[in-house]
Amino acid sequence: MYENILRHPGPTPIPKKVQLAMNHDIISHRSNEFVKLYRETIELVKPVFGTKQDILLLPSGGTAALEAAAVNTVSAGENVVVITVGAFGDYFVSICEKYGFHVHKLEKEWGQACTAKELREFLQPLKDIKAVFVTYNETSTGILNPIAELAQVVREETDALCIVDGVSCIGGAPAEMDAWGIDILITGSQKAMMLPPGLSLVSVSERAWKVIEENKAPSYYLNLLSYHSWAEKGMTPNTPTVTLIYGLHEVCKLIEEEGGFKKTIARHELLKNMVRHAMNALNIELLTTDEHASPTITAIMAPKGIALGDFLSHLKQQYHLDFAGGLGHLQGKIFRFGHMGYCFPSDILQAVSLMEAALQDFEYDFVPGAGVRAAQEVFLAAQQNKIATIK
């Protein structure tokens, strides 16, 4: 019997050590033991966000945390800007419209990033912008927006809050929330953070807290002020996902074992480069340019002459390799290769090797072994630079 090889952009594989940590006996979320666990975990995860601010833990998926960021900072009728470069940027648009915000949408073609110049030109004629919402890593296209540059433009051109969806990259991409001037940064447990779904992490700047205090959010469960006041006591306002917090504590320890978060970022860069070089060697086109390529997911065009649905089904049924398909108008045109969180060079080599086997089954014109060799060359070059792994 074969295990499924999951190479999706979330949920993602979970380390055995994390699974064991989550097997801990359930404890009361009002106990001293929980307070100790909560406070230790928050301190351990702060470097992943690049912040000295507290991290709020919401028992929810990432979408709920995005909604919390919106409803706690903006009121109906107020102006917001949403930068959308794909399906998950459109999520922010839908959330903001649902609450009656006046949305100014800066929309780019899927597969392209938003530049600082484009944002500056978009913002300059606008007045009274309350918040700018942007997706750091667009999961639908494999684009990594230049978030530090975009946040700087928001600061220079407006008094708006900069609210960032980092759901599919925090834990695998650089994050310097305080230094970059990000006001709210959000991620979810089920992607680069190497956990099951069900936990959202939200960090809020001091500047944003002042806005939130004045805004009076029309929400009970997603009221960030409530989470903030309880966090000061080392607790949450509602029953938290205790097992996932044990898992998060262990994830942070694994990052330390790897040599710190900079080494984790370097590993993700390595995996990205291995995948991209492999696809180039196989003459399979990529959706995005190298300049703005995501370190956690690569969007890959359908191999020429092959029906993508048939190819992905064959990969899963014959070789137990499971990629994600495209979203929206890219459905049937691209597939998405997740390489975030608990993923290592050996996983990339395995996936590329199985891809080659499937390509051969479809009589695709390529040099057998070319993709694996290209990925391996990237890996061996990195080994010379002594990039550490925790596998």
FENZIMO-V919254 format. One line per field, one symbol per residue. ss: DSSP state (2 for helix, 1 for strand, 0 for the rest). psi: psi as a letter, one per 30 degrees, with the letter a starting at -180 (. if undefined). A space follows every 50 residues. Layout:
ss=???
psi=???
This chain:
ss=00001110000000022222200000000002222222222222222220 00001111000222222222200000001111110022222222222200 01111110000000022222222200001111111011000011002222 22222220001111100001001000222200011111000000000001 11110222222222200000000222222220000000000222222222 22222222002222222222222222222220000100000010001111 10000002222222222220111110022200011111000000222222 22222222222000000002222222222222220000000
psi=kkkkjjhlgklllkkeeeeeefgkkklkggleeeeeeeeeeeeefefefh lfllkkjkilleeeeeeeeefffklkflklkkjkgaefefeeeeeeeegg ljkjjjklkkfklkleeeeeeeeefllhkelkkkkejjfffhkjkieeee eeeeeeflglkjkkjgegfkfflkjieeefhkekkkllfgcffhlllfkk kkkkleeeeeeeefeikhkeegjfeeeeeeefggalflklieeeeeeeee eeeeeeefglfeeeeeeeeeeeeeeeeeeefghklkelleegkkffkkkk lkkkgkjeeeeeeeeeeeggkjlkallbffkfellkjkhlbikleeeeee eeeeeeeeeeeghkjljkfeeeeeeeeeeeeeefghkllg.
